[in-house]
């Protein structure tokens, strides 16, 4: 195994640079990377501290800082240390500058300002938590998206991820022989996108067993019985097919991939709605 250091420098929370770096690192097999993350970098003294860290643990420096003076200090310091220093936002900023025919403000942290979109995300997060696992069913029709699925099909984390996108998302468990807590065929749910999540039964059993182990429950139950779980999955699929609710197999999908598939479904649904109401003007 080859071990390397990289330094991720941001004048904000570091989410952008971490996501980008990890996406690139994932393409290299057999490589172990130690991430040195430096966030909320706003002063010359902080940059000096970073450069000292780079000196002690040499490695590629990747940054998203917009302050020209701090950038220059970091780049000059990296040059003297003989390490690569990459400004990952520059190509995008230049392209947008040419497209908009405008100059950027170069103010750090603007994407995290508490604007209307920020409060929309907070509201959506509260909604997801209040409507987890079929709770508060009397007002669940206010959701943008409702996820259905048997236990351990990643409904809750997917809801939270979508809430961070500003979408009010609720989830309801599917339990054979038990009716849903509310009638989703009611016209008041016409504005909701309803999506079923499913998973390979054997993989589902593995996840459930891990859950039981965390709870120190070792007794064999129907919860992890193959025949019972197969029946659960089939029941859920029949239910969704009956109501023409789309289903997504999450067996080999990350939360992000599942959420993206749901967002694509919502985009197509919204577009179809707009097309059906277009008056030609």
Secondary structure, DSSP 8 states (H G I E B T S, - for coil): -EEEEEEEE-SS-SHHHHHHHHHHHTTSTTEEEEEEEE-S--SHHHHHHHHHHHHHS-EEEEE----HHHHHHHHHHHHHHT--EEETTHHHHHHHHHHHT------TTGGG--SHHHHHHHHHHHHHHHTGGGTTGGGGGG-SEEEEESTTSSHHHHHHHHHTTT--EEEEE--TTS--SS-TTSGGGTTSEEEEEE--HHHHHHHHHHHHHHTT--S--GGG-HHHHHHHHHHHHHHHHHHT-EEEE-TT--HHHHHHHHHHHHHHHHHHHHHHT----
